[in-house]
Amino acid sequence: MPRLITLSRAARLVGVKRGALQKKIREGELRTFEGELLLSDLLHVYPQTQVEDSSMLERVEQIMEQAVHKAIRTPDDAPNSDALAARILALGRELATARREARRLAGVVNGMQRQLDTLSADDHTAGDAFSKLRDWFEQAMADASQSPDDDDVLAREAFLRVMAAQVRILPSGHEFLIEGSDSILEAGLRGGLALNYGCSNGNCGLCKARVCSGQVKKIRPHDYVLSETEKSLGYILTCANTAVTDVILEADEAFGSQDIPNQEIDIRLKKIERPNERVILLQAKTPRTSRLRFLAGQYLSLDLGNGLSQQCAIASCPCDDMNLQFHIPLTSGNPFADHLADNARPNDTITVRGPAGNFTLHEDSPRSLVFIAVNAGFAAVKSLIEHAMALDIAEQMHLYWITTSGNSHYLDNLCRSWEDAFDNFHYTAMETDDETMVEGLLPGIAGDFDSLAAHDCYVCAPDPLLDRMETWLHGSGLPHSQLRLEPVRQQTD
């Protein structure tokens, strides 16, 4: 019987990005069956796959330690986390061996049924039929014993199933993994999904979803009351439950800015930085019971009171919805920016309204991604990049950050750390003396690719530049549907 494995677990098993597997699916090297891969195909394409006991132990040591101390009241009685993980691996190998033998014997039994049907249909004496069946059986058993030994791979896959439950969302088919004691909602947001929710604290019921299959466990109380009918149909609150086994859920997701509700929240400043003379970095936090729901690349209206407000791109990822970041350009004659520069202090309250904007990631696109940011246009681009990393779907990502005179790559170290940490991320810092010369850098960017038409391109730059950049990129073969543009928001409302 063919062994199937989900795309997310396959990527973990062989140590590659989901985007790399999706490319091989498109090229016909891997076959899919209802969103899952044949393990035999995976091993054929990645023959080097093997179990690395030490690395697996390191990956789960912290999770195991937390789980052990929660399950056992007396710390002195808790087994060593390395020993416990090793036992799981050993059990996984035993299970893999049993599965392999069951598959082999099932193949022999099925083959024997076909042989019996054939022999009964032909004119054979009982002795001839028995002799032929015996010869076939001996050969079938010999062939079965020579089939590839994939016990270690199956053991590792079983290990991953113990350490991380997988959740599939219907009707989208999106998947994510839950490790440790995260709630379904927390893991889904961290995995880049725009699941529906409101308070994320068990009060509003907006994160309600129906369990289609699998087992979940309530990990925290909630005030929202599910009706008896809803309970009988399998409804739960994703903010208050985690997955015990692999789970399929029927849940609402946002597929565009039209699915995100308008919100008004008072946030509190946590940190204010001035990396250069042209930009202010704000770190802020929402109340735990009023987190901001938004899509990567969107912007908010920030209101400081006394008539001071401005539209600002959200520079953080939706996967961390409580902690928000903004990059505020310092421009002359802007009282909003001047007030932040001179008077803003940690713990100040800012009222945010929104979100708004359609500068969002085309998540279902199979193409690689190119990001072009000019000066503080890096804010919106940063949100998109972190979201793309959380989704783990892009085969390749390229960032070009262009700065003009007086500006700087104020988060250059962050970009370089991305390049060091992700094999599929590439960063190029570019400079020019004047905004009017930015367009002259585009041929150098396009020259890095065989064809821009094979990519989705996201550009955030000061408004006067956008039209010229759009014209040049379209003239270089980039289709209109594969280009998204966003102005740097630096004026008052």
SEDODO-382836 format. One record per residue (C-alpha): x, y negated, z. Coordinates in steps of 0.5 Angstrom, whole numbers, padded with zeros to 4 digits, always signed. Layout:
% SEDODO-382836
XYZ;...
//
This chain:
% SEDODO-382836
+0000+0000+0000;+0003-0007-0002;+0005-0011+0004;+0003-0018+0003;+0006-0024+0007;+0004-0032+0008;+0008-0037+0004;+0009-0040+0011;+0012-0034+0014;+0016-0032+0007;+0019-0039+0007;+0021-0038+0015;+0023-0031+0013;+0028-0032+0008;+0030-0039+0010;+0028-0044+0005;+0023-0049+0004;+0016-0048+0002;+0017-0052-0004;+0023-0047-0007;+0018-0041-0006;+0012-0045-0010;+0017-0047-0016;+0019-0039-0016;+0011-0038-0016;+0010-0043-0022;+0016-0040-0026;+0013-0033-0025;+0019-0030-0021;+0014-0029-0015;+0007-0027-0015;+0001-0029-0011;-0005-0025-0008;-0010-0030-0005;-0005-0035-0003;+0000-0029+0000;+0006-0026-0003;+0008-0019-0004;+0014-0017+0000;+0017-0013-0005;+0018-0019-0010;+0020-0023-0004;+0026-0018-0003;+0028-0018-0010;+0028-0025-0011;+0032-0026-0004;+0036-0020-0003;+0041-0023+0002;+0035-0023+0007;+0037-0020+0013;+0035-0020+0021;+0040-0025+0025;+0039-0023+0032;+0043-0028+0035;+0040-0034+0031;+0033-0031+0033;+0034-0031+0040;+0037-0038+0040;+0031-0040+0036;+0026-0038+0041;+0030-0038+0048;+0026-0044+0050;+0019-0042+0048;+0020-0035+0051;+0023-0038+0058;+0017-0043+0058;+0012-0037+0057;+0015-0033+0062;+0015-0038+0068;+0007-0039+0066;+0006-0032+0066;+0009-0029+0072;+0008-0033+0079;+0015-0031+0082;+0021-0034+0078;+0025-0028+0081;+0021-0023+0078;+0022-0026+0071;+0026-0022+0066;+0032-0025+0062;+0029-0029+0056;+0034-0026+0052;+0033-0019+0054;+0025-0020+0053;+0026-0023+0046;+0031-0017+0044;+0025-0012+0047;+0020-0016+0042;+0025-0015+0036;+0026-0007+0038;+0019-0006+0038;+0018-0010+0032;+0023-0005+0029;+0019+0001+0031;+0013-0002+0028;+0016-0003+0022;+0019+0004+0022;+0012+0007+0023;+0009+0002+0018;+0014+0005+0013;+0012+0012+0014;+0005+0011+0014;+0006+0007+0007;+0010+0013+0004;+0005+0018+0007;-0001+0015+0004;+0003+0014-0003;+0004+0022-0002;-0003+0023+0000;-0006+0019-0006;-0001+0022-0011;-0003+0029-0008;-0011+0028-0009;-0009+0026-0017;-0005+0032-0018;-0011+0036-0015;-0016+0033-0019;-0012+0034-0025;-0010+0042-0023;-0018+0043-0022;-0019+0040-0029;-0014+0045-0033;-0014+0052-0034;-0010+0055-0028;-0009+0061-0024;-0009+0060-0017;-0002+0062-0017;+0000+0057-0022;-0004+0051-0019;+0000+0053-0012;+0007+0053-0015;+0006+0046-0019;+0003+0043-0013;+0009+0045-0009;+0014+0043-0014;+0010+0036-0015;+0010+0035-0007;+0017+0037-0006;+0019+0032-0011;+0014+0026-0008;+0017+0027-0001;+0024+0027-0004;+0022+0020-0008;+0019+0017-0002;+0025+0018+0002;+0029+0014-0003;+0025+0008-0003;+0028+0002+0000;+0029+0001+0007;+0026-0006+0009;+0025-0004+0017;+0029-0010+0019;+0026-0015+0014;+0019-0012+0017;+0022-0013+0024;+0023-0020+0023;+0017-0021+0020;+0013-0018+0026;+0018-0022+0031;+0016-0029+0027;+0008-0026+0028;+0009-0026+0036;+0013-0032+0037;+0009-0037+0032;+0001-0036+0030;-0001-0038+0023;-0007-0042+0022;-0011-0043+0015;-0016-0048+0014;-0022-0047+0010;-0024-0050+0005;-0017-0053+0003;-0013-0047+0004;-0007-0051+0008;-0003-0047+0013;+0001-0049+0019;+0004-0045+0025;+0003-0046+0032;+0009-0045+0037;+0009-0045+0045;+0003-0048+0048;+0001-0053+0043;-0006-0054+0041;-0009-0053+0034;-0010-0060+0033;-0003-0062+0036;+0001-0057+0031;-0004-0059+0025;-0002-0066+0026;+0005-0064+0027;+0005-0060+0021;+0003-0066+0017;-0005-0064+0016;-0010-0070+0016;-0015-0066+0021;-0021-0069+0023;-0021-0072+0031;-0022-0078+0035;-0020-0078+0042;-0016-0072+0042;-0018-0071+0049;-0024-0067+0049;-0029-0072+0050;-0032-0074+0043;-0032-0067+0039;-0030-0070+0033;-0024-0064+0032;-0030-0059+0032;-0028-0053+0028;-0031-0046+0027;-0027-0040+0028;-0028-0035+0022;-0023-0030+0024;-0017-0029+0029;-0017-0030+0037;-0016-0037+0040;-0015-0039+0047;-0018-0045+0051;-0012-0048+0054;-0015-0055+0057;-0022-0057+0060;-0026-0062+0056;-0032-0066+0057;-0035-0065+0050;-0041-0060+0051;-0042-0055+0045;-0049-0052+0044;-0050-0045+0045;-0052-0044+0038;-0045-0047+0036;-0041-0043+0041;-0045-0037+0038;-0043-0039+0031;-0035-0039+0033;-0034-0047+0034;-0029-0049+0038;-0025-0056+0040;-0018-0056+0036;-0015-0061+0042;-0017-0056+0047;-0015-0049+0044;-0009-0046+0042;-0009-0039+0037;-0007-0033+0040;-0007-0029+0034;-0007-0031+0026;-0013-0035+0025;-0017-0038+0020;-0021-0044+0021;-0027-0048+0018;-0025-0055+0019;-0026-0062+0016;-0020-0066+0013;-0018-0072+0010;-0016-0072+0003;-0016-0079+0002;-0016-0086+0005;-0024-0086+0004;-0024-0080+0009;-0021-0084+0015;-0025-0089+0019;-0024-0096+0021;-0021-0097+0028;-0020-0102+0033;-0015-0100+0038;-0011-0104+0043;-0004-0102+0043;+0002-0103+0048;+0009-0105+0046;+0015-0101+0048;+0021-0103+0045;+0023-0109+0040;+0029-0109+0036;+0033-0114+0032;+0037-0110+0027;+0039-0116+0023;+0037-0123+0022;+0031-0121+0017;+0027-0116+0020;+0024-0114+0027;+0023-0107+0029;+0017-0106+0034;+0016-0099+0037;+0009-0099+0040;+0004-0093+0044;-0003-0092+0043;-0007-0090+0049;-0008-0083+0050;-0015-0083+0049;-0015-0087+0043;-0010-0085+0038;-0010-0088+0031;-0012-0084+0026;-0008-0086+0019;-0005-0083+0013;+0002-0084+0011;+0004-0090+0007;-0002-0094+0010;-0002-0101+0014;-0006-0104+0019;-0008-0111+0021;-0004-0113+0028;-0007-0119+0032;-0003-0122+0037;-0009-0127+0039;-0009-0134+0039;-0010-0134+0031;-0004-0130+0030;-0005-0124+0026;-0002-0120+0020;-0002-0114+0015;+0004-0109+0017;+0006-0102+0014;+0006-0097+0019;+0013-0094+0019;+0012-0088+0023;+0009-0081+0021;+0002-0079+0022;+0004-0073+0026;+0006-0077+0032;+0000-0081+0032;+0001-0084+0039;+0008-0087+0038;+0007-0093+0032;+0013-0096+0029;+0013-0103+0025;+0018-0107+0021;+0016-0114+0021;+0020-0118+0016;+0022-0125+0018;+0020-0130+0013;+0020-0138+0014;+0014-0141+0016;+0011-0135+0018;+0008-0136+0025;+0006-0129+0027;+0014-0127+0026;+0016-0133+0029;+0012-0131+0035;+0014-0124+0035;+0022-0126+0035;+0021-0131+0040;+0016-0129+0045;+0014-0122+0045;+0016-0117+0051;+0015-0110+0052;+0008-0108+0055;+0005-0114+0051;-0002-0112+0048;-0003-0112+0041;-0010-0111+0038;-0010-0106+0031;-0015-0106+0026;-0015-0101+0020;-0012-0097+0017;-0013-0099+0010;-0009-0098+0003;-0008-0093-0002;+0000-0092-0002;-0001-0085+0000;+0002-0078-0002;+0000-0074-0007;+0000-0068-0003;-0002-0063-0008;+0003-0065-0013;+0008-0060-0015;+0013-0065-0017;+0019-0067-0014;+0019-0074-0010;+0023-0081-0012;+0022-0086-0007;+0025-0093-0008;+0024-0099-0003;+0027-0106-0003;+0029-0109+0004;+0023-0108+0009;+0019-0104+0004;+0023-0098+0007;+0017-0098+0013;+0012-0095+0008;+0017-0091+0005;+0019-0088+0011;+0012-0086+0013;+0011-0082+0007;+0018-0079+0007;+0017-0077+0014;+0010-0074+0012;+0013-0070+0006;+0018-0067+0011;+0013-0065+0016;+0009-0062+0010;+0015-0058+0007;+0012-0058+0000;+0017-0062-0004;+0022-0059-0008;+0027-0065-0008;+0026-0072-0005;+0031-0078-0007;+0031-0084-0003;+0034-0091-0007;+0034-0096-0002;+0035-0103-0005;+0037-0109-0001;+0038-0116-0003;+0043-0122-0001;+0042-0123+0007;+0039-0116+0008;+0041-0110+0010;+0040-0102+0010;+0038-0103+0018;+0036-0096+0019;+0042-0093+0015;+0044-0088+0020;+0037-0085+0020;+0037-0084+0012;+0044-0081+0013;+0042-0076+0018;+0036-0074+0014;+0041-0072+0008;+0045-0068+0013;+0039-0064+0016;+0035-0063+0009;+0038-0060+0003;+0033-0062-0001;+0034-0070+0001;+0038-0074-0003;+0040-0082+0000;+0043-0087-0004;+0044-0094-0001;+0044-0100-0007;+0045-0107-0006;+0044-0113-0011;+0045-0121-0010;+0038-0123-0012;+0031-0120-0012;+0031-0122-0020;+0037-0117-0021;+0033-0111-0018;+0030-0109-0024;+0038-0108-0027;+0039-0103-0022;+0033-0098-0025;+0037-0095-0031;+0042-0093-0026;+0036-0089-0022;+0033-0086-0028;+0040-0084-0030;+0040-0079-0024;+0035-0075-0027;+0034-0071-0034;+0027-0074-0034;+0023-0079-0029;+0016-0075-0032;+0018-0069-0028;+0017-0073-0021;+0012-0077-0017;+0015-0084-0016;+0013-0089-0010;+0016-0096-0010;+0015-0101-0004;+0018-0108-0006;+0016-0115-0005;+0010-0117-0009;+0014-0121-0015;+0018-0115-0017;+0013-0110-0017;+0010-0112-0024;+0017-0112-0027;+0019-0105-0024;+0012-0102-0026;+0013-0104-0033;+0020-0101-0033;+0019-0095-0030;+0013-0094-0035;+0017-0095-0041;+0022-0090-0039;+0017-0085-0039;+0014-0084-0032;+0006-0083-0033;+0002-0088-0030;-0001-0083-0026;+0005-0081-0022;+0007-0088-0020;+0004-0091-0014;+0006-0098-0012;+0006-0102-0005;+0008-0109-0004;+0012-0111+0002;+0006-0114+0007;+0010-0120+0010;+0004-0126+0010;-0001-0127+0015;-0008-0125+0014;
//
